[in-house]
Amino acid sequence: MENFAAPARPIVARMTQAALAEPKRAVAFQGAPGANSHMAALEAFPTGLPLPCFSFEDAIDVVREGKADCAIIPIENSLHGRVADIHFLLPESGLTIIGEHFLPIRYALMGLGERAGVRQAMSHPQALGQCRLWLKQQGIAPLSYPDTAGAAAVVAEDNDPATAALAPPGAAALYGLTIFENDVADADHNMTRFVVLARSAPPLRDHGPYMTTFVFEVKNVPAALYKALGGFATNGVNMTKLESYQRGGSFAATEFYCDIVGRPGDPAVDRALDELKFHTKSMRVLGTYPQARARPE
């Protein structure tokens, strides 16, 4: 609680008390009230009780400890790519992906005093990256903070008119700030994809369409990735995402995060995953879940 800026703490306290009283309805999210993740929780779970957490690790922990039924976590953005550290946190979380949600992102520049006096804008690194060109054009310096709405709370607490926040418009009313400009972004198609994490997955429906997310580590041999992925091509399985990352400071052991259309139990998916296992050091499915947005088969 003390990690949040003072203007956010009473709101966080009320939301936390309500959520912890009904953990089966609690939906953990990272950030202060008013953050994009808060909006995603409200959209994805209209009858849920959003539970604000200061960090991604905190949001994962409350689910793991049974204090919340699930967590909704941003994983990638259409303008700025993947969210930092998520590829490391998900495999280590012990949780499973049970759903996804897409949220259109709109930021507002908000603060105290006059717009002309703004010299820097505080926000999450993802938000700053999504508005990088706009900030440069306006002559406003970026200032990093762990979340968007939390930045708005800090601006309210610091009472410095030279520092504004880039945050969802609703955060202005929560923290008593003035909106200087709306719809701040480098492109109109700004969209963030969230995944829903839970301790266990509900039974899958008999019909789809589904997505499956998994991680794997290739063998350190020539053409390892080519061989590992060949089964998806030959079996006609659509791979919608493939990203590499390094773990443990090694530049020899490359791991990959992958999304495919389909689910284990589909003959084509089973054949492709069997071939993947044969050509990799390790492979682990992180979740199979219904599509929230259609992908081509």
N, C-alpha and C positions, 0 to 999 in steps of 0.2 A: 504493500500500500504506500509506503513512504517513498518509493521510487517515482510515483506519479507526482506531477506538479500540484501545488496546493489547490488551485481552482478545480482540479479534476477529482480530488480525493473524496469529497462528500458524495459525488455521483457514483464513483467507483464503489464506495462503501454500500450505498443503497442497492446497486445492481448485484454486488457480491452477496449480500445478505439474502436477497430474493433467490438467487441462483443456487446457493448452497443449501437453502431450505428445501429445494426440490431438485436434487441432482439429476433425476431422470429427464428433466426438461432443460437442464443447463447446457449451454453451447459456449465453449471457451473460444476466445479470440485474442489476438495480440494487438495491444494498443489501448489508448484511452477512449472513453465514450465519444462517439462521433466519428471514429476512424472508418476507413473503407471496410475493414474487416467487420466492424460493428454493423454496417449497412448490409454486408453480405450475410451475416448471421440472421438479421431480421428478415431478409428476403428468403433465404433458404429454409428457415425454421420460423414461420409466422407465429406459432404458439410456443416457441422456445423462450428461454430466459438467458439472454446474452451475459457472459461472465468475462469481464475485462481482465487481461493478464499483461504484465509489463513486457514480457519477452516470449518468443516462440517456445522456448524451453519450458516456461511456466505454463503455457497453454497446454502443452503436451503432458506435463506432469499432473495437472489436475484431472485430466482424463484417465491417465494411467492409475491414479490413486482413487478413482471412482467418485471424485467430487463433481464431475461433469460427465454427461453422456457422450459427448463428442466435442471435437474442436474443428473450426473452419480456418484453414491456413492458406494464404496466397502462395502460389507456386510459380506463376509466370505472368508477364505482362506483354501486351502486343507491341509496345514501344520500347521497352527497356529490358526485355528478356527475362531470364529466370531470377527469382528472388534469392539473394545470397544466403548460403548455409542450409537451405532447405534440402538439398540433395544429400547432405550429411545427416541432417536431423531425422528425416523420414525413415531410413533403414535402421537407425539406432533406437527409434522411439518405442519399438515393441507394439505399435498400433497398426491398424490396417486401414487402407483407404476404402471408404464405403460410398463415396459420392463425389460429385464435382458441382461447381456453381460458377457462372460467368457474370461479372459485374462491370457494367460500363463505368468508367472513371471520369469524374469531373472535379477539378480543383478550383478553389477560389483563393485569391490573395486577400488576406484579412489581417487587421491589426488595430492599433490605437493611433490617434492623431490624424494626420493627413497623408494621403497617398504620395504626395510629392516628397515627403520626408523619408520614405522607405529606402534603405540602403542595402539590406540583406533579407533573405527569406529563409526561414527555418522549416525543415520538413524531413520526412524519411528519405533516405538516399534513392529509393525507387521513384518517389514523387519528384525529387529534384532532377533525376535523370529523364523522366517523362516530360519535364518542362524546361529542359536545359537550354534549348535555343531561345525560348521566350524570355527566360531570365537574362540571357546574354543580351538580347535586343533591348531589354528594359534597363540594362545597367545595374541589375540587382545581383548581389553575390549570394551563392548558395551556402546554407549553413545546415549541417547534418544533425538529425535527431532521430531516436529510435522509432517514432511513429508520427503520423500526420496530425491527428487530433491532439496528441500529447504536445506537439509543437505549438498548437494554438493555445493550450493551457499555459505553457511556459511563457509565451508572448504576453498573455494576460497577467501572469504573475510578475514578470520582470518590468512591465510598464515602461518599455523603451520604444518610442514611436519609430525609431530607425529600423527596428526589426519586426518584420511581418511574418506570417505563417502561410504556408501552402497547405491547405486542408480541405476536406469536403465542406461544402457550404453550410451544412447543419451545425458544424462545430462552432461557427461564429456566435450563434444564439446561445449555445451551451456555456461559452466562456466570455460572453460580453464583448465581442470584438465587432468591428465594422468591416463589412465586405467592400474592398476597394475595386476588385475586378473578378468577374465570374468566367467560367469555362476557360481556365488557363491550362493550355497543353500544347504540345508541338504538333498534334494531329487529332482529327476528329474521331479516329477509330480506336481511341484509348480504351482498352479492355483488360481486366485482370481475371485470370482463372484461379479459382480456389479449389482445394480438395478438402473433403470431410474425413476426419480421422476418428476411429472408435477402437475400443478394446477388442471387439470381435465383429465379424460381418454378419448381417442378417442373411437368411436363405435367399438365393438368387431366384428371380422370377423365371418362368419357363421361356419367356420371350425377351428379346433385347430391344434395341442394340446395346452392347456393352463395350466398355474400355477395360484394358488390363494394363497395369503398371508394374514394372519389375526393374531390378538392378542386376548387373552381371559384371564379372571381371574376366577380361580376356587373358589367354595364355601369352607369355612374352615370346612369341614366335612370329616370323614373317606371315603376312596375310591373315592374322588371327581374326581380325574384325570381319574381313570379307567372308571367311569361312563360317564364322558364327552367325552371320546375318543371312547367309544364302538360303536357309530354310524358309525364311519369311517370303522371299521372292518366289521361290519355286512352288510354295503352297498358296500364293495369292493373298497373304495376310498384310493388310495395310498398316505400316508403321508411321505414326503421326508425329513422333518425337524421339530423338536420339541425341543425348548430350553426354559428353565425356567430362570426367573430373578426376583429380588426383587425390589420393588419400594417404595420410601418414608421412608426407614429405618425400615419397618415392616418385621418381619420374619414370619408373619402369612398370609399375602396376597401375594400369589405367582401368577405371571403372566407368560404367555407362548406366545412364538412367533412360528408360525407354517406355513409351506408350504405344500400344497397338489396339486396333479395332478387333473386338472379339473377346472370347473368354475360354479358359481351360474347359475342356469337354467338347468344344467344337473340334471336329477332326483335323481341320487345317491348322488351327492354333496348336493343338497337341503335337502334331508332327513338327511344326516349326520350333516349338519349345524343346522338344526332344533333341533336335539337331543342334540347337543353341547349347544345351547342356553338354553335349558331346564335345563341343569345341571351346568350352570356357572352363575356367578354374572354379567359378561359383556362379550361381544364379538364384535369385530369390524374388518371388512374387510379392509385391507390396499391397496389392488389392485388385479386385475385379468389381466393377460398379456400373450402374446405368449411365448412359451418355446424357449429359445435360444439353448438349448441342450436337447436331448430326454431323458425322464424318462419313466420307465415302467408304463403302465396303471394299 
